[in-house]
Amino acid sequence: MFIAPDSLLADAVQQINNRCAKRRYTSTPINQQVLAQLDVLISTVNQCQQNFKAMRLSEAGNLLSPLFVQLIRGATNVIVFEVLKENRPLVDIQIGCLGELLVLQMTKLGLGTVWLGSDKFSFSSSEIKKRMGSQNSIPICIPFGYPVDAKVDLKKRKSMKDIAPGWTGTEEAFQIINRAPSAVNKQPYQFQLKQNRIHITPKDKSTNEYMSNWLDSGIAAAHAVLAMNLKQVTVTKNEVIIE
Ligand SMILES: Cc1cc2nc3c(=O)[nH]c(=O)nc-3n(C[C@H](O)[C@H](O)[C@H](O)COP(=O)(O)O)c2cc1C
């Protein structure tokens, strides 16, 4: 179980429709005050749990794969997530949920972001480990910067009958949760409202890989927290409960 910290929740719901994956960044250096605010948010993420550590790396363009550098231009700043305790699937959910709340706070700071999960294809976890002197898993990272194109492209999502059959909450709450990003936009889970609790069930419950349905479910959990003003997130072997 963990509690989403207030400073990560503040104004985050208003950012949901201001965010989309950004894959091109300008060479403008990031404002020092913005970086200082970001560092405070990152320490909040690290203080509210002990299973992973988020870090901000600069001059980190070389940690992205050459193919990726062609696909995604100009990213030199990257947030990386280092797993400290292999506490599965709790750590997957914590990285997803707290990482997405961080992403929404970064959106508020005027930064573009993109979740990156394809190790070796999109980024090199072994290069990141080398740079950090770490032996731990680095399953995911988030390049960020000032986007070349500020336009927000809201990608199509699943319909209520597919992803939340029998949803009894408001349409607005549904839309907030349904806007959560996921790897290849797959949204690999379903969600339901039961007695004021939101239950998110990943389609595939295996925890072999870090880039699993659990990570995407954690990202959706961040949106569930915001959709109904909830705080507490509990993870079982089968689902995530937000209350
Ligand atoms: C866990 C995760 C991993 C992702 N990995 C990649 C990636 O390796 N390469 C990439 O270009 N985009 C990646 N994305 C971005 C998704 O493709 C994008 O979020 C999704 O298509 C929804 O679009 P939106 O973020 O604009 O709403 C990833 C997203 C998530 C949540």
Ligand as a Chemical Component Dictionary entry (heavy atoms), coordinates in Angstrom:
data_LIG
# 
_chem_comp.id                   LIG 
_chem_comp.type                 NON-POLYMER 
_chem_comp.pdbx_formal_charge   0 
_chem_comp.three_letter_code    LIG 
# 
loop_
_chem_comp_atom.comp_id 
_chem_comp_atom.atom_id 
_chem_comp_atom.alt_atom_id 
_chem_comp_atom.type_symbol 
_chem_comp_atom.charge 
_chem_comp_atom.model_Cartn_x 
_chem_comp_atom.model_Cartn_y 
_chem_comp_atom.model_Cartn_z 
_chem_comp_atom.pdbx_ordinal 
LIG C1  C1  C 0 5.206  2.111  -20.234 1  
LIG C2  C2  C 0 5.327  2.876  -21.528 2  
LIG C3  C3  C 0 6.362  2.601  -22.402 3  
LIG C4  C4  C 0 6.498  3.326  -23.592 4  
LIG N1  N1  N 0 7.553  3.063  -24.425 5  
LIG C5  C5  C 0 7.711  3.807  -25.566 6  
LIG C6  C6  C 0 8.835  3.581  -26.420 7  
LIG O1  O1  O 0 9.677  2.711  -26.144 8  
LIG N2  N2  N 0 8.959  4.345  -27.537 9  
LIG C7  C7  C 0 8.036  5.329  -27.856 10 
LIG O2  O2  O 0 8.195  6.005  -28.872 11 
LIG N3  N3  N 0 6.955  5.570  -27.055 12 
LIG C8  C8  C 0 6.785  4.830  -25.913 13 
LIG N4  N4  N 0 5.706  5.073  -25.092 14 
LIG C9  C9  C 0 4.739  6.146  -25.423 15 
LIG C10 C10 C 0 3.404  5.567  -25.895 16 
LIG O3  O3  O 0 3.525  5.087  -27.212 17 
LIG C11 C11 C 0 2.293  6.631  -25.784 18 
LIG O4  O4  O 0 2.206  7.061  -24.453 19 
LIG C12 C12 C 0 0.951  6.072  -26.218 20 
LIG O5  O5  O 0 0.960  5.789  -27.595 21 
LIG C13 C13 C 0 -0.210 7.008  -25.905 22 
LIG O6  O6  O 0 -0.002 8.253  -26.515 23 
LIG P1  P1  P 0 -0.011 9.582  -25.657 24 
LIG O7  O7  O 0 1.074  9.457  -24.600 25 
LIG O8  O8  O 0 0.292  10.673 -26.633 26 
LIG O9  O9  O 0 -1.351 9.729  -24.998 27 
LIG C14 C14 C 0 5.544  4.331  -23.914 28 
LIG C15 C15 C 0 4.498  4.585  -23.027 29 
LIG C16 C16 C 0 4.389  3.878  -21.840 30 
LIG C17 C17 C 0 3.271  4.221  -20.912 31 
# 
loop_
_chem_comp_bond.comp_id 
_chem_comp_bond.atom_id_1 
_chem_comp_bond.atom_id_2 
_chem_comp_bond.value_order 
_chem_comp_bond.pdbx_ordinal 
LIG C1  C2  SING 1  
LIG C2  C3  SING 2  
LIG C2  C16 DOUB 3  
LIG C3  C4  DOUB 4  
LIG C4  N1  SING 5  
LIG C4  C14 SING 6  
LIG N1  C5  DOUB 7  
LIG C5  C6  SING 8  
LIG C5  C8  SING 9  
LIG C6  O1  DOUB 10 
LIG C6  N2  SING 11 
LIG N2  C7  SING 12 
LIG C7  O2  DOUB 13 
LIG C7  N3  SING 14 
LIG N3  C8  DOUB 15 
LIG C8  N4  SING 16 
LIG N4  C9  SING 17 
LIG N4  C14 SING 18 
LIG C9  C10 SING 19 
LIG C10 O3  SING 20 
LIG C10 C11 SING 21 
LIG C11 O4  SING 22 
LIG C11 C12 SING 23 
LIG C12 O5  SING 24 
LIG C12 C13 SING 25 
LIG C13 O6  SING 26 
LIG O6  P1  SING 27 
LIG P1  O7  DOUB 28 
LIG P1  O8  SING 29 
LIG P1  O9  SING 30 
LIG C14 C15 DOUB 31 
LIG C15 C16 SING 32 
LIG C16 C17 SING 33 
# 
